[in-house]
Amino acid sequence: MLDKTQIFTANQQQDSIRRDRRHTGLEDLFDFLRKWARIIAGSAVVFAILAYIYVQVSPPDFVASAQILINPPQPQQMLKQDSGLIDLTLNNSQVESQIEIIRSYSTILPVVQELKLDTDDELALPNKADAASQSNKQLYGVVGRFASRLDVKRVSQSYIIQVSFKSQSASKASKIVNALCEAYIKNQLARKVEDATRSREWLEHRVQQLQAQLHKAAHAAQDFRTGVSGQAQTTGQLDAEVTLSQLDSATTTYRKMYESALEKLTENVQSTSFLVADANIVSSASPDLARVFPNPKLVIAVALLGGALFGVSIAALLDSLDTSVRSTAQIEDDLNCPCFGKVNLSKGARRPLRSKARLKVDTRTKFFFNRVMVAVEAANLQNARHTIGIVAIADGTASAILTKQLANTLALSGKKTLIVDASMSATNPLTTLTYASGFDTAIPTRDADAHDGLGRIVSVSSNLSIIKLEASIDTASTFGAISDNLVFSSAVSAFDSIITNLPDLESMPTSLSLLSNMDAIILVAHLGKSSQESLSEAADFIRASGTLLLGVVLDEPKA
């Protein structure tokens, strides 16, 4: 017989390995996401709905753009004649200066006045004060808000300037951009006309001055020649010639200056008639615009990402407060016993038993049952007939399914296996299996005591049989007493393994004799439902009976 005081222990090296497994891995991450998928997905969907509502109710913004070409100066040949290079370096300061001119108050103000933007709902604020006293302040405010929506930038390293304006109306944005470009061109022409007018006025005044000086010098020379002044009679002939030469030279100088100024004035008048701006519009803004804000795709995508992150944060908070069992490593660390893995036992509730070992079964389930069978063989149970008890913390349906599948696996491996349904449940899968196998017709046995009223053994397959206990289990009628009444020594001597489905621990009597009749116990816990405290108490309860805790099975709920 097995020494009932044997308890699964691990050495210090195994403890160190288990501590290393506490680090979160991909499996833990997938389990976390699968467990809290509804919260994460729900949070993302709520954020996306809010983002969609925001897109629908928010006023759209449209950006209209036009391009202006600044006429560059003529390229200047470099002084190095032998190189043959031409200096085509762009005058950055000139382009930047024009950009600032477009942004200036003098360029924006005519556009505001022309399009009456000082009364526009988008740019003008409600004016509650006296209109006359606040008109200038209101106008400055409109210009300031106009400038905040204006974007003027240079296109790469070219002489092209792109002018953009953002508005809630596509037609308004295009009108404003086109009007601003026209105002800039008009300002250039106006400055040229103003400069030309100022130059003409100065030249006219200069021509008049030079004309007066020329007439004065010419009269002085003529008077000297005719002797009106009497200088020729009172001075020597040589002095007279010198004086006359000086007067003629002054007259000639004033005449040249007068003619040069007159020529400049003529050129100024002619150039004023053919003034051309130093910039021209390359492309005008079109009223057919797509809104740039809010961008529905971008806003909803960001909302989905933000909602998912918010959901993950909430899930992480709830997960930190969750005291339920969440992983196999947690069980092995806390209980110091092996965990066979996670398996969805509900899949096997209505699954028929396999009659042949070669029938297809999913790899995960096959690997799971192989681990259980290896653990049974490695437990060094001295009794040739193994009596394995399967007990759940709560909801005995999971333990009944595991009992059925494990017994069927042992039967397919060639071992004669007996299922003992001691759960006293009328609805678990073993009850269905019992009645489907002919519970009303007992198999004749050599021992007549096997035909008592406590239970009957019926055959399920060649190597698998089942017995259902109909008497209730309490402190006065323990499993040991029931075993004696069933004369297990003779009735079950032909079986290699006995798999017993025990009542769940919530309904099990406090008597330890129910567990002490087992060689080993497999404990069934529910992933995400069974608390760590209840699992630890269940393990202590089993070990207190002196029975080996073979391992724990995590019942994974349906995803």
Phi, psi and omega in degrees: 000158180282139175291113186291346179275000181290126181230141182291123177232165179227148179278180185295327179295319179294322177298321179296319179296319180293324177295327178293332182282356181289342178294139183292129178245185180297322180297318177296322179295316179295322177296319178298313180294322179291324182290319184252025183299322182294318180293316181295312180295319179297319178296318179297319180294318179298316178296321179295321178295316177298322178294320179296318177297319178298319180296321183287323185269341181285137176294134182284155175245133177242145180239118176257143184226144174223161183235138179240134178259122175273121181293116183286157175291160179297138178298137181257133178286140180287158184293336183280098183294328186288336182283331181071013182275153176242133181280104180251022181296129181290141178277090184298321182297326179294315180294316179297326178295319179293326177298316179292328177295318179297324180280351189288163181295322183294334178274323184284322186303314179300326179293317179299318181287321182293316182269003179054048181284348178290348175248009181284138182294332184280324185257330183266135176273153177301129182256105182270345182273185179297130185295322182292319183281339184252006185296313181294318179296320178296319180294318177296321178296320178296317179297320179296315178291328174299314181295328180291335179266356182266138178228118180238124182212159179274139179273107180054227180251026182268181175266015180266132178247129178260126180250123182232146178222137182255131180210164178278354177238129181293318180294321179295318180299316181292321178297318181295316180296314180295320178294323179294319178295318178296320179295323178296316179297316179298321179297321177298313179296320179297319178295322179294317178297318179296318178295317180295319179296316179297319178295320181295317179298319179293319179294320178298316179295321180292321178297319178297319179296313181294325178296317179295317179295324179293315179299320180295316180293322181292318177295322179295320179292320181292319179296323179294324181289318183280354177077023179296325184276344180076016182286327184294330182280333186262347181239172180282164181299320183293316179296326180294317179295322179296316180296317179297320179297321179294319179294318178295321179296318178296320179297316179297319180297313180295326179294316179297317179297322180293315181296321178295315179295322179295321177295317177298320180296320179295317178297321180296317179295319180291319181290330178295330180285344183230047180287137178231136181291154179277008179215154176217154183280122179278312180216136179267164180281142179258144179284347179275094185236150172262140183291143183256343179207139349284141178279112186303314183297315182293316182296315181291322178296316178295322179295319177299315180295314179296321178295320178296318178295321177296319177297320177297320179296315179296317180297320178296322178294314179294324181293325178291333178271351182279127180257010180280167179286131185237343183206161178291323180297325179297321179293313182296326180285317185281320185263348181058043177213158183289149172246123185287344178129183179254135180212142178275094184290339180294339177295332182268009183296317182245009180286128178292152179291140178286133179269345180226142183291337185277354179296148187291137175218146185295149187299321183295316179294319180297316179296322180297310182292330175297321178296319180296315182293322177296321179295323178295316180291327183276357183283354179057045177286118185288333179289129181297326178262112184278131175246105184253125176261139178240122184226139178256152177295318177208161179058085184292358179297320181296318179292327178294319178295315179297321178300313181297313183290320179292318178296320178295322178295318178295321179295321179291336178281359177103003180265134175286121190237139177243129174263126176250112179268095181257015184283343182060025179261140181263001186236357184281165183300333179291326177297316177298318179295322182296311182288328177291337181270003177094052182298332182286340181249111182279146176283129177299135176234161180291336181261114182295338181293345179287350181263019181288179186278356182286329181178162179226148178264127178236153182269135176258317177210189184298322182249005186231128176228164183220144175229134181246125178276127183259346179276142181288148180258124175217188183294335180271340181233083183279170180295330178297317177296319179297321179298318179296318180295329179280355181051059182300330184302328180256323186286327185247014182293339182279354185262145178275325183223143176237117179253117187250125175270107184269159175298151179294157187294339179289331181252359183284141175298157181286350180294131180279351183293338179295322181273334185291343178279355180267147173284324181205158182235136170251123183263133179253121176245161184250120183298126178079356181240313180289129180282156178297325180294314180294325178293318179293320178295322179296318179295318178296321180296318180292315182292330178294336178283352182083009181264144180290126172276102186292322180168180182238141175246130178264117176278111183272122182293160181294131183289000000 
